[in-house]
Every structure is written in structure tokens, then in C-alpha cells.
Amino acid sequence: MKLHSLLTCTILGFIQANEVETTSAPADIFKPTSALVKCTVSEVHGLTPPDAKEVPVQYACTTDEDDITLFFDNDATALLGNGFVSGETRLALAPQAMSPDGMINVQQAMAPGAVAISNGVDDDRRRKLTTTGTKEVLVVRVVSAAYEPDQTEARMSNDVFYDDNNLRVRYDDCSNGALIFDPVTGTNVNNGVLTVTTTDDLNGMTWQNCGRIATNGASGIDRDYTMIVCPRVVNFGGAAAWGQKPGSISWYASQYASAPIVQMHELGHNLGHSHSGKDGVTYADPTCNMGNRGSWSDTGSNFCFNAAKTWANKWYEEYHVTVDPSSGSYDGTLVGINAVKEDNIAETGQDVVIKIDSSGEKDLYIIYNRETGANNEVPQNGDQVVIVEQGTGDSTSSWRTALSEGQVYTQGGWSGNGNLIVKVCSLETGTPGSARVLVYATGQETLSCNANTTPVPTAFPDTASPTGLPDTASPTAVPDTASPTAVPDTASPTGSPVTASPTSSPVSAPVNAPTRSPVNAPVNAPVNAPVNAPVNAPVNAPVSEPTQDDPCQDNPLDFLFRNKKEKNCKWIGKNSRRIDVRCRDPAAADNCPGTCNAPGCSSPVNAPANAPVGEPTQNDPCQDNPLDFLFRNKKERNCKWIGRNSDRIDVRCRDPAAADNCPDTCNAPGCSTPVNAPANAPVSQPTQNDPCQDNPLDFLFRNKRERNCKWIGRNSDRIDVRCRDPAAADNCPDTCNTPGCSAPVRNAPVNAPVNAPVSEPSQDDPCQDSTLDFMFRDKRERNCDWIGRNSDRIDIRCRDPAAADNCPVTCSICA
């Protein structure tokens, strides 16, 4: 059943004045503003405590209008069909498909003409897995006169954001600071928590209806994620909590809402992860928070994610390696995530996650489950090499085995190349600790633990004699897998186990080097020789900026790398293979001109930030860069990808990196026939004769969501805030009341520049803090009170130009 055919045939027959009956409905029931309701369907996964009965998957549909979450009154599997993809499948619902209580009536929806289903979704509608950045979370408590959650507002805020172990702490720790969950600020919101009161009887109410009350009460509060906490008398269908996958909402029974494992698990669903199982039990993986092992107390357990989830999160992407045993092998060293966090990982020769590519539907992922730091309380398999299996996309992963030193995992019939062998030659549990691992297919080649290799130092061991023992005396056999045993390295088994490798384990390079992402070629040196540095250093030069006399001097202080982590130029240049990629970040390029070989600074080996690694020559400014670049400051893409979907070129080319690197694909002015819009400009720009005309097409709002001017102006109370975004101001001069465009009707200057105060400090008082919100790090609306709220963080926050410009007093810029 295709959406376009139904819309042009059947659907047209029922788009009339009919509406859902709402005369006797309570205020929290969804009332569509048009005859046709369009929404995107996502799975909603439940979590149960260990040894409790599993609960079936539910489905929800998030409307295009106002992001309202609609639920199905029965199992929707048959309605959605085999082509269903969570977060992508779209519905167009006729009024008769809606129940009077605001739910989607599955039986009525299956009637002819009641619903149109589309599984071919373009990038506009796809909810992407976003696992980095600073995200704002709103916790909503639902209360009535008779019932309320066990936790007060203050305790709930503490349990999610501020105590020793919670959602914020765990994700910050596991992601190495790449993903931060901050509390929302807003009217009636206390440290990230809002209480919504209802007159309805909560006793026996479904969690879906409790959630509806919460989201209606939170209407108008901007946030990235919503955590809904309902009293324990609410019916959760046998689950402790539920979470959209992917999505932005999670629901918690109050008795479980303070447990870090439950919080991490449900937000993990929001990020796009499915469960992590073992031996056919959906939640049983003891090494991953997408299972249900570990402490369910408020104190919780310190552990993170398995290899498949860690790979998908991309927090340690620089240390990912892919192996295809049908054409190559791996002989290398794995370290735990804490080696990266503590900066103890070697510059070369050490990895965090191995992905073994299969010709089938499922791949294998390997990690050294180092039991230390962020992972020091992992429930099982600590300090072992753990292998999990996961299919394509975001499917459920399955624990396969955990190996100690000398043990081997065998999987027969690997892609027609004999048996797959994963062998652990040695394990070290010192600082940082490491595991030498071999991966190969017997039909392709054979590797030996005794090969002559160069040892990798592991510093001093934490204990005199690391045990590294498996959890059981004899690991249980799993399907297609021989039980891990110590096997000889000889071609013909003799029964003798492999001799334990020495403490300083040798490592050899893979026979066919595994691919790493991305691998960029160095740039050719320019014709002109580099400029020499002055003999005498300038006096009173800024500590953190290169002086005018020496524009090639690296900044010796820390700076924010990719708007997330504090790094320095020494770190930028530590791994010669990664300099090109790291220097594409504007902060790295600005602070490290010497390390990044800025034009005129020493022999350029690396590319400047956000510029093509091989720049177009002056004679050909329209030449596309053939190498990868950072698209939207998040993903490495290339010009071939930018132009792959002709319907998406205009949107993609609005990103400055795409426009700079792909002038030909993006049809830059003077380059072939301009078909596409320049980056960050309206696709149809207002003409010079009418500079106040709104752009009728979508644009990237806050560099993450595609919006249009109609949406910018839909909520009169939010226009001022939305118009502070440069894309909104540029594309919607009429809606934003740009000076000279219609009569301003709002209090604050709508077209105030982003990253500047809405009412700027006067020239007579340049040290006055702005009283209004501004865009902090180009992502979040903050104010000077927030900048100064944590004395330990003021210095870091004030390095952001917007904070410094808007808060000169808080940032101590004014003496």
C-alpha cells in the first residue's frame, strides 16, 4: 500500500469537514486541527526487572503537528505490516481511524480508506540516532489530590541530574563527555522538574494516559527529552518503564524512576537502541545497560554498553576498526574505554571496538570489557574480551561469549571461508590494561600468538597477579559456537593448550590492514615557503590567541574541541593519522595553526578545518573536494554523498562545510547552472526589490531541524526566541519583523542577532550583563544566571563567544 496512490485516490474521498468527536472528551485528549492526521510511528519498548516476565512492544505515532504522541488501542503489528521501520514508517489517518478517547483505533484503521502507510521516508522525516551534544531533559511528575510519585521535585531532580550516580553522570562518564543531559529551565520548572496536577483518578489509569496528562501540562516548554514519572498506582502493563525507539519520551513507574539503570536504559531507547540479550532472553546481557542486569537501586552500578552499542554510539569512533575475515585479518590490541578517557591509549596500534563484517545479516562486535573507571561495576565478564552479535540497523544484540587469556571463539561456515577464529593471546589488567586479539578465517589464513611482534607497553599492573578468570569453569556453548577452550597454534590439534603469553604482549600489524573510519590522504605542500617566526616574542600578547607577529603560534591553553571536550594542540597532533580530521574542527584550526599547518605555517601536511583537504586551485574554484569533511559538525561525508539524492541537495548545501567543499555539486555562484541554494541561504532568496519576502521552503533551524517560516510564526510567544537563530532571521524577514519589514508588534527586537543580547548593553555601560536568553555554543538558549550558576564551570562556559559577549560581568571581563 503506497502513500502517494492512496492520497490521490482513496484519501481524497474522506478529507471533508468530519472531525473526531470531542464534545465530552477531557481536555487532554488529542483534537486534530485538520481532517487528515499525519504522524511517524515508533516502537515503544518496556523494561522489566530481572527474572520478571517480558512485555510486548507497543507502538506510538508522533504527529507532525505539535509533536503529540498517539497510541494504538490494540496490537498494531498487522496494521503496520512487514515493511515497518521504527521512526520512519508514516501514517496518514482519516477521522474514522481515531477513537473518541484520542487513540488510534486499530480495527477501524484497517478498514478501506481509513489510513495510508508509507515506508519510504526521506531524510526530512527520519528520526536520526543522535548520541552527541548537550541535550536538555524535562522531568514531569504527574500528581492528583489522592496520589503522587514517591519522589518530591527536589529528590527527582537530584536523582536525575545532581547526585553521585544518575542519568547525567552515567552518560557523561560512558561517553567521555560527548553526551551531556542538562536540566531544562522554564516557567514552573524547578531544577529540571515540572509537576503537573490532574483532577482525573490516577488509580488504575494506563501509563499512556498518564503520559498524555504530562505532555499537555508541559506544552510550550522547549526540551530535547521528556521523562514522565507517574505514581505507582498507574498501570504500567507489567513494565517498570517504557521508552520510544527512537524518540524523545520515556515513562517511569515512580518506584523505579530513581534507578540509574532504568534511566539509562529508557534514554538508550530514545537514542535508537534496542535491547541487549543473552541466550534468548531479551534483557539478559550482563555487560550492557540495554539489558536489565546490575543494581536497580538509586545508587545504581557503574557500567556502560556492549560492543555493538558502543560502536553505534560513536563516542570512541577514532578507535573503531572493521575486519572482513574473507579478505583480511586482525592481530592487534584492544583497550577499554577508560584508556581513552584517561588519555592512556597508545598513539597507534590500540583499538576500542572491533566490528567483524559478515556476508550474512548479522555482524560480530568485540570489546575488551575492562573493569575500571566508568565500567568498574559491570555485573559480569569484567576484564574479559566480550563478543556480541547484532543485525543491521538498531536490532537487538545478543551476547555470544566472553573470553579469558588463551581461549578461542569459533564460528563455523564463515562467509564460505572456513571457520571464524577469535583468539585471545594475552590479557593485561594494569593501567590501562590491554588484550591481544587475533581474528581470522581458517579458509583465508592462520595467525599465531607466537608470531614475532613488537611489544606494546602496558605500564604497571594494578595487582601482582591478574586473574582474568571466566565467570564459569566451563563457558556454556552457544549456537554455531564451540565452547571457548585453550587450543594449540599448530595446524593439527594435539590437546595441548596454548602457552600463556608474556606480560609484555607482542603485537603485530594485521596481514591486510583493517579499515578505520575515516582515512584521509595528506595534502600536498604549497608552493610558497612557510613564514619564519619572529625572533622576539610580542609583549603583552593575549595568552590564548596567536599574536599578530606570529600567526602560526599554537595556543598553549585548552579549548573546546567540537563544542564538547576540552583539548589542546598537543592532543590534536598526538596521532599523525588523525590530524587531518581533527583540524577540520574550527576550534582546532583557530587554536593550532602550527599543528594544523595553516597556510603559510611550516610544511602543510594537514588540511585546514572545514576546507577541502585538497583545495580547488585559483584557476578552478569550482572543483569539488574529493575527501571527506565534517557535515553539520557531526558526520564525515563527501561530495558524492551530498549530491546522491537530487531532492536533498538544496538542504544539504545549506551547511557551510558542504558549500565550501562541494562548490560544483552545490552549484556555487559561477559554477555551472545554479540549481541549488547556497549554504545557509533561502533556496529562493528574497529579491533585491523585496528584501522582506519570507522564504517559502524549509531551512535548517538551529542546525538540526528542518522548519519553515510558517512554523517560526505559529506560536506568537516563541517568535522572538526562534528569530534569534540566524537561519530563521535570514529566511523569514517578514515573520521576524526585520527592521523595515512591516510594523514590529513584539516587545524585543525579533531580528536581534544570534549570540548577542536581545537588548545589547549600551555604549555607556559595556559591562552590563544581558537579561535575556542567548544561544550558548550555537545550540542551547541560556542566560547569564545559568552561566554563573556553577562557580567551577564559569571559566569554561565563558570561553564561548556568546557567553562572553552577553555576560561581561559574570565572565569577569570587566574589572
N, C-alpha and C positions, 0 to 999 in steps of 0.2 A: 504494500500500500504506500504510494508516494504522496508527499505533501502537496506538490505543485498540481497534480492531477485532481486531487480531492478539492483543493481550494478553487480550482477553476470550474469544477463540475458540481460535486455534491455540496460542499460547504456554502457555496453561494446561495443555495436554496434555503439555508436556515439563518443567514445573517439578517435578522429582522429586529423588530422592537422588543422581542421577548427578553426577559431578564429573570435571573434567579429570584424566587420568592423570598423576600426579606422582611415582610411586614411584622412577623412575630419573632424574628431571629434576634438573638442577643447581639450586643454591639460589636463583639469580637469576631463575628462571622464574616468571611470574605464576601464582598459585594463587587462583582466586576463592573467596571465603568463602560464596557463595550460588550456587544453580543458575543464576541469571539475572545476566549481566554487563551493566551499563548504562554507556554511555560516549558522549562527544561527539567527533565526527570533525572533524579539521582537516587542511588541506593541509600538506605539508612540502616546502619549496622548496629546491632546491640552487643553489649558486653555482659557476661555473667561471671560471678566469682568462680574460682577453681572448683571442679567437681560438680558444678550446677549444670542443669540441662541447658543446651544451647538454644538460642531463639532464632527464628527465621528472619531473613532480610525483609525489611519494609521498603516502601518507595514513597518519595515525595516529589512534588513538581513545583519549582520556583518560578513565579510569574515574571514576565518581562516588566510588567507594571508594578513598581514599588517593591519588588523582591519579596512578595508574600509566598509563604510555604504552604502548599495544599497537599493534603494526604488522601490516599485512596481508602475507601471504606472496606475493601477486601483485597485478597491477593491479586496483584496486577500483572503477574508473570505472563498469563495468556494474552492479556491485552497488549502488552509491550512487545511480545514476540521474540524470535531468536536474534534479531538484529539489534537488540537493545544494547546501548553503551552508556554506562552511568556518567552523568554530567554532559552528555552530548545529545541523547535522544530528545526530540522536541515533540510537543503535543499542541494541537490547536483544538480547543474544546468548545463544543456548542453548548448553549444554556441547558439543554436536556441532560447533559453529562454531569451536571453539578447537582448535588443533593441540597435540600433546604438548609442543612446544618453546615454548609460551606465545604463539604468534602467532595472528592471525585467519586461518583457512583460507577463502579466498575461494570456492573451489569448494564446500566443504561449507556455507558460509554462504548460498549461493544455493539450497540445497535447501529445499523447502517446510517451513515451521515452524521454520527454524533462526535467523532473525533478523527483528526488527521494526524498521522505519525510520520516523522521524518528522522531517519538515522544518518543522513549525510549532512553533517553540520560543518559549516565553515569556521574559520578562526574567530570570527566575531562572537560566536555563541559558545565556543569551547571554554569550559572552566579549567584553567591550567593549574598544574601542580606547582605551587609557589612556595618554596621552602627556605627562602632567604629574605632578609629585610627586617624592619621593625614594624610589628603589627599591633593594632590596638584591640583589646578584648573588653567586652562589656559582660559582666556577670549580672543576671537578673534573678532576684528572689521573688517567688510568687507566694503571696500570703492572703489569708482571709481572716474574718473575725475569729474563726474557730481553729485554724491550722496555719502553721508556718514552718519553714525549714528549721532543722536543728541549729544551723549556724546563723548568728547575727550578721549584720552587714560588715561590722568590723572584723569578725572572725573569718567570714568568707573572703574578704579582701586579703587578709593575712595568709589564708590557706592557698590562695591562687597566685599572689604576687610577692608577698613580703617575708614569709617565714623561711626557715632554713632549707626546706625542700618542697617544691611546688611546681606548677606548670612552668612558670617563668624561669626558675632556676634550672630545672631539668633540661629544657630545650636550649637555653643559653649554654649550659655545660656540654651537652651532647653535640651541639652544632659548632662548638668552638666560637661562639659569639655571632654566628651567621644568621640566626633566627631569634629575635627578641619579641616577647609578648609583653606589651605595656598596658597598664590600666587606662581605660577611656576616661576622659574628663567631659563634663557636661552638666546640664541642669538636673538637680536632684540625684546626681551620681556622686557617691562617696567613695573615693579611692578605688574607682573601677566597678563599684557595685550599685545597682539600682533596685529598689524594692517596688514591686507593682502589687497593688491591693485589688482584690476582686470580691464582689458580693456573691459570686457563684459558690456552690458547695464543692469543695475540693476533694471530699472523701469519696474515693472510687472513680474520680474523674480520670480520663485517659491522659497519658503524658503528652499526646498530640494536642489536646485541648488546653492543657496547662501551658504548653509552649505557645499556643496561639494568644493566650492572655498576655504572656510575657512579651512577645514581639509587638503586639499592639501597644502595650504600655511603653515600649522603648522606641516607638516611632519618632523619627526626627533626630535621633542621636547617631551621628556618624561613627561607624566602627568597622573593623575587619571581621571580627568573630564575635559570636554571641553564645555564652554558656548559661543555660537556663536551669535553675535549681528549684525543684518542686518538693513540697512536703512529702514525707514518707507514706501518707495515706493515698497519694496519687497512684494509679495503676500503671506500672511500667512494663506490663506484659511479661514478667519473669526476668527482665534485664535489670542491671544496675544503672545503666546509662545507654544512650543512643547517640550516634553521630552521622551526619551527612557525609557521603563519599562520592565525589569531592563536594565541598560546600563550605558553609560558614556557621552552621548552627549545631550545637550539641545540647543534649538534655540529660539531667542527672537527678536520680533519687537522692534526697538530702543525706541519707545515711552513708552514701558513697562519694559525695561530691568533694570531700576534702582530701581524698586519696590521690597522691601524685600519679600513681599508675593508671587510674581511671581518667584523670585529666589528660595525661599524655596520650593515652590510647584514643580517646574520642577526638582530640585535636589532630591526631595522626590520620584518622578517617577524613577530617576536613581537608587535610593536605593532600589526600588522594590515595592513602594506603589501605589495602585490605588486611585481613588478619594474617597472623603467623602461626602455623600449626605444626603438629608433630604426630606421626603415626596415625593419621586420620582424624585427630582431634583438632578442631578449628583453632582453639586458642592456646595450644599446649607448648609452643616453642618457649623454652625457659631462658632464651638469650635475647628476647626482643620485647619491647613494650607494646607491640601489636599482638602479643599473646596476653595471657592473664596470670602469669606466674609472678612471684615477687610479693612484697608486703602490700596489703590493702589498708594499712593504717595511714593516719595523717602524716606520720614520719616518712613512710614510703621506703623505697630502695633506690640506690644509685646504680642505674644501668641504662643502656641506650637501645640500639636497634641491631637487628641481624645484618648479615652481609648484603642481602637483596635490598632491604630498606635503606641501608647506609648508601648503597650505590645510587638509588633513586633520589635520595635527599641532596646529593651532590655537594655536601659540606666539605668533603675531602677529595674533590674531583681531580686535583692535581696529582693525587697518588692512587688513581684508579688504573688498572691495567687489564686489557682484554686479551684472551688467549683463544685461538682456534686450533685445537689439537689435530685437526685434519690436515693442517699445513704448517704448524709450528708447535712450540713447547714453551715451558717456563721453568727456569731454575733460578730462584731468587729468594728474597727475604721479605716477610710480612712483619709489620709492627702494628701495635694497637693505636686507636685514635688518640690516646693521650700523648704518644710520641710527637704528634703534630701539635697538639695543644701546648705542650711544654717546649716546643722547638728543639726536640731531641732527635728528630728524624734526620738521617743522612741526606746529603745533597743529592746523591744518586744511589741507585741500587736497592732502595727500600720502598715498599708499597703498602697500602692500607687494605684495598679490596681487589680481589681477582674475579673477573667475570669469565666463565668458560662458555664460549659460544657453541651452541648446538644446532644441528641442521633440523632438529625437531621443534616442537612448540615450547619446550622449557629449557632454560639455561641454568647453569650452576653458578653459585657465588660463594667465595671463600673469604674468611676474615680470621685474623688472629684475635681471639676473644680475650684480650689482655685484661686481667682482673686488677685494675688500678684506676685511680683518678675518677673520671666521670662514670666508669664502669666497675667500680670496686666492690659493688654488692650484687653483681649479676647472679641470679638464682642458681644456675648450673653452668657447667662447661667452661668455667673460668680458666684462663691460661691454657686453652686448647685451640686447635685450628678447627673451626666450625664450618661445615658445608651446608648450604640450603639450596633448595630448588624453587624456581618461580617461573611462571609462564610470561608471556608478553604483556606489556602494559602494567596494570596495577592489580594483578590477580593475587590470590592467596599464596603465600610462600609456605614451603614445607621443609622442616628440619630433616636433614639426611643423616649426618653423623658428626661426631666430634673426635678428633684425632690427637693423640699424645705423641711424644717423640718415638720414632721408629714404626709408627702404624701407617697403614695404607688403606685408601678407599678405592675400590674397583667397581666400575660400571660397565657391563658388557655391551657389545654391539654399538659402540660409539660412532655414529655417523658413518658406518661402513669401514671404519679404520681400526678394527680390533677393540680391545678393552681400553677404557679411560683409566688412567692411573693418577691418583693424587697421593703423594708420599711426603710425610713429614720427616726430614732428615734430622733436625735438631730443634729444640726449644730452649730459649733463654728467658728467664723471668727477672732479669736485673732492670737497670734503668737505661733505655726504655723497655728492654726486652724484645726478643725477636724470634721468628720461626723461619727456618729454611725449608722451602716447599718446592717439590717437583711436580709438574703437571705435563703429561704426555699421553699419546695414544700408542698402544703397542704395535699397531699396524703401520705407524709412521716412523717411530724411533724409540730408543730406550735410553733413559737417563739414569745416572748412578749417583748416590750420595757420596761416593768416594772419589768423584772427579776432582782433578786439580783445579782449585779455585782460589780466589783472593779472599781472605777473611775480612769480615766487617766487624769493627769493634762494637761491643755492647756495654762498655763501661763496667761498673761494679755491680755484682748481683746483690739483690735485696736480702737474700738468705744464703746461708752457706751451702745448702743442698736443695735446689728446687726440685719439687716432686713432680709436678705436671701430670699427676695421675688421672686417668679417666674416671668418670663418675661410677662406672660399674667394672667389675673384674673382667667381664667379657662383654663388649658393646653388642647390643642387640642387632641382629641382621635386619636390614631394611630391604624393600623390594628392589630387585635388579642390582643388589649390592652385596658383596661378600663382607662378612664381619671383619672389622679392622684387625689385622694381625701383623705381627712383625715378619716381614718377608725378606728373603735374601735378594741381593742385587744381581745374582747370577741368572743367566737365561733359563736354567733348569732348576726348579726349587729343590733344595736339599734338606729343608726342615730347619736350617739354622737361621735364627733371627738376624736382622741387620745389626751390625755393631754400632753402638751409640757413637754419635759424632762428638768431637771435642767441643769444649765450651766455646771457644772462638770459632764459630762455624764458618766454613768456606762457602763462598757464593760464586756461581759462575753466571755469565750472561746467558740468556735464552739462545737456543740454537738459531731460531728465527725470532727476532725480537718482537715481543708483543706490542700491539699498538697502544699508544697513550693519546688522550684527548686534551687539547689539540696539539699537533706538531707543526710548528711554523718554521719556514725557512728564514735564515738570517738575511738582512738587507745588504745590498751591495754598498760599499763605501762611496761617499760623494766625491766629486772631482776636486772640490776645494779642500785645502788642508784645514785641520781644526785650529781654533784660535787658542793661543797660549794664555795662561792665567797671568794676571798682574803679579809683579814681584812683591809689592807691598799691599797688604790687605786693607780694604777701606775701613775708615774709622766710623764707629757708631752705626754700623750696618745692622739691619734687623737680624735677630738671632735666627729666625725661622725662614727667611727669604734669601735667595741668592742676591748678591749685591749687583748694582748696575755695572761695576767694573769687571765682575766675573760672573756672567750669566750662566756659566757651566758648573758652578759650585753646588754640590748636593746639600740639601738641608740636613743638619745633623740630628734634628728632633723627630719625634714620632708624628705621623699624620694619619688621617682616616683613609684606609685603603678600601675602595669600592663602597664607601659610605658605611662600612660595617666594623672593620677591625683596625686597631692602631698598629701600624707597621712603620719601618724606617727603610732608608735606602740600602742599608746593609742587607736587609732581608730581601728587598727587591732583586738584588744582584746575586743572592746566595746560590741560586740554582740557574746555571747558564742556559739550560734548556727552557726555562720558564720566563726569562727576562722579557722576551718579545710580548708574551701575553700580558704579563703584569704591567708593563709600561704603556699598555693601551688605556689603562685607567687614568683619567685626567689628573687625579691627585698624585699618582706616581710620576707621571710625566712632568708635572709642575715642580715637585719637590726634589726630583732626582734627575736633573738634566745630564749630569755626568754619567751616572749609571745607565740611563736610558739612551745615551748617545744622541741627545737633541742635536738638530742641525748645527754644525759648527763646533760641536763639543767632541773632541777626540775622534777616534775612528768609528763611525756609526756601524754597529753590528746589529743593533736592535731597532725596531720600528718605533716612531713616536706614538703617543697614546691617541687612540681613535683616528689614526691616519692610516692609509694603506701601507702595508709593510714595504711594498714597492710602489712609491707614489707615481702618479701619472707625470710624465715629463711636461715641461712648459709647452712643448710643441704639441702635446696631446693631452689636454686637461680632461678629456672625456673618457680616458681609459679606466675600466673597472679594475679594482684591486683583486688579484687572483687568490689572496689568502683570507683566512678567517678574521673576523673582527667581533667586538662585543656589541651585540644588538640589544638596545634598550638597557644597556649596562648590566645585562644578566646572562644572555646566552651567546655563545660563539656561533656566528652564522657567516655565510659568504654571499657574494652577489648572485650566484646561481640560485641559491635558496630564495633570495629577495624577489627574483623575477619568476620563480617557478609557478606561482599562481597569479595569473593576469588580473584576477579580480581583487587581489590583495596588494598589488604593487603600490598603489597610491598610499594606502595606510602605512605600509612598511617603510616607504621612503620618507615619511614624515619624521622618522627617527634620525637625528643628526649623524650618527655613525653610518647608517645606511646611505644617506645622501652624500656624505663625504667619500665613502669607499666605493660607491657604485654610481658614478655620475652618468654612465651610459645607460645602465638598467633603469635608473630613476629619471632619465630624460632631463638632466640638469639644463638650465638655460644655455642655449647654444650647442647642446649635444643632441643631435638627431631631432626628430619631431617631438615636441613636448606633448606627451600624453598624460603623464603623471604629475602630481603636485610636488613641489619642493618640500623638503622636510620641515615639519612643524609649521607649515603654512596651509591655509584652507585649500582644498582641492580646486574649488572655484573661488579665486580670490576676489574680494570686492574691487570693483573698477576704481580708477582714479577719480572718476566723476561721482562715485557713490561710495566713499570710504566707510560708510555706516551700514552697509548691507551685510547681514548675517550670512555665514557660510551654510548652505543647506545640507551639507554632507557631514558624516561622522568624523570626529577627530579624537586623538588620544588625550584623555583628561587625566592630569597628574601622572602622565607617562605609564598608565596601567589599564584604564578602562576606556572603551570607545563610547563617546557620548556625542550629543548634538546640541544645538542652541535651544531647541525646544525643551530638552531636559534641564539645561542650565537655568532656564527661566521658570520651570514648572513649580518650584516651591519658592514663593516670594521671600520667605525668611532666610533662604540659603543662597540667594543670588549673590549677595556681597562676598560671601566666603568663596563660592565657586569661581567668581570672576577674578579672584586673585591669582588663579592659575594662568600662566602665560598663554597656554593653548586656548583656554576659554576666552580670555581677553582678545586674542588675535582673531579668533574665528567668529566671535559674537559681539561685535562692537555695538550693535543696536540693543541687544538684550542687556549687555553690561553697561549701557549708557556711557560709552566713551565720550570724553569732552567734545562737545559739538554735535553729538548724536542724540537727538530727542531731548526731552526735559528730564533731568535727574529727579527721581522720585524717592530714592533711598537716602538714608542718613549718611552713610560712609561713601567715599568715592569708590564706585564699583570697579572702575578700571585702575585701581591702585596697583602699582607694580608688585609682582610676587617677590617675596624675600625682602620687602620693605614694609615699614609700618603703614597701616591704612591711613592714620594721621601721623605724618612724619614729625619728628622733633623740629621745632622752629630753629632758624639760624641763630636766634638769640640764646637758645638753650640746647646746644647739641648733645648735652649729656642726659637728656630726659628719656627714660625708658618708654617704649611704646606700650600702650594699654591694650592694644588689640592683638588678635592672633596673627601669626605669620607662618609661612611654610618652612618648617625645620628640615634640613637635609633634603629639600625638594620632595618630601614625601608626606609629612605629618603636619597638621596645624597645631602649633604650640604658642605659648606666651611667655613673657619674662618671668612670671611667677614660677612656672614649671622649670625654666632654665636654672633658676636659683634654688629650687626645692631641695636638691641633694648637694650639699657642700662639696662632697668628694667628686662630683661629676661636673661641676661648673666649668672647670678648665677645659675639659674635653668638649662639652657642649658649645662653649664659646668659640671653639675653632671653626664652627660652621659660620660662614659669612652672614647668613640671615640672622643668627643669634647675635653676632657681634654688632650688626647694623641696627637691630631693633632694641638691644638691651645694653647700651654702653655703660650704664650704672652697674647693673648686675654683673657684667663681664669685667668690671674694674678697668674699663678703657679710659674713663675719666678719673683723674687723680682726685 
